[in-house]
Amino acid sequence: MNSLRAEEEASLKGGDDAVAWVKEDLCIGCDQCTIVCDDDAIELFDKPLASSIMKVEVNRKARVLREPCTGCKLCVLACPTDAIIMIDR
């Protein structure tokens, strides 16, 4: 399993032609991406939580700021839920 993950990580696009993108439905707002981002290109924001089961009004989500993002892929590697992917700029 680790070798499969290593192959996936090696095949990630990055650099000047790529930018990180957060899949909101997978983001748990854990703040790991903002900790590893040296470019200050990720911010957390509060999103209303539409759930009648949980008594929580907001849920934190990550958002990538396109301009400062250098495409280094650190956030992708740090995300525990694979919510961050690299896309073409």
DAVENVEN-V151930 format. One record per residue. N is the residue number from 1. D_CENTER is the distance of its C-alpha to the mean C-alpha in Angstrom with 2 decimals. Layout:
n={N | N}
d_center={D_CENTER | D_CENTER}
This chain:
n={1 | 2 | 3 | 4 | 5 | 6 | 7 | 8 | 9 | 10 | 11 | 12 | 13 | 14 | 15 | 16 | 17 | 18 | 19 | 20 | 21 | 22 | 23 | 24 | 25 | 26 | 27 | 28 | 29 | 30 | 31 | 32 | 33 | 34 | 35 | 36 | 37 | 38 | 39 | 40 | 41 | 42 | 43 | 44 | 45 | 46 | 47 | 48 | 49 | 50 | 51 | 52 | 53 | 54 | 55 | 56 | 57 | 58 | 59 | 60 | 61 | 62 | 63 | 64 | 65 | 66 | 67 | 68 | 69 | 70 | 71 | 72 | 73 | 74 | 75 | 76 | 77 | 78 | 79 | 80 | 81 | 82 | 83 | 84 | 85 | 86 | 87 | 88 | 89}
d_center={21.88 | 20.61 | 22.08 | 20.27 | 16.85 | 18.14 | 19.22 | 15.91 | 14.21 | 17.24 | 17.07 | 13.61 | 14.43 | 13.78 | 15.95 | 17.44 | 17.31 | 13.59 | 10.61 | 6.84 | 6.24 | 4.50 | 7.25 | 8.65 | 11.11 | 9.08 | 7.08 | 9.72 | 9.20 | 9.99 | 9.25 | 8.63 | 5.95 | 8.66 | 11.30 | 10.74 | 10.13 | 13.79 | 13.66 | 12.75 | 10.52 | 8.04 | 9.93 | 10.24 | 12.74 | 15.10 | 15.51 | 18.84 | 18.95 | 21.38 | 22.82 | 26.46 | 26.02 | 23.84 | 25.35 | 22.18 | 22.04 | 18.47 | 15.04 | 12.26 | 9.04 | 6.34 | 7.36 | 7.36 | 11.04 | 12.38 | 15.45 | 14.48 | 11.68 | 13.75 | 11.83 | 12.21 | 9.46 | 9.36 | 5.70 | 5.87 | 8.95 | 8.21 | 6.02 | 9.25 | 8.78 | 7.38 | 5.25 | 3.35 | 6.75 | 9.10 | 11.69 | 15.02 | 15.51}
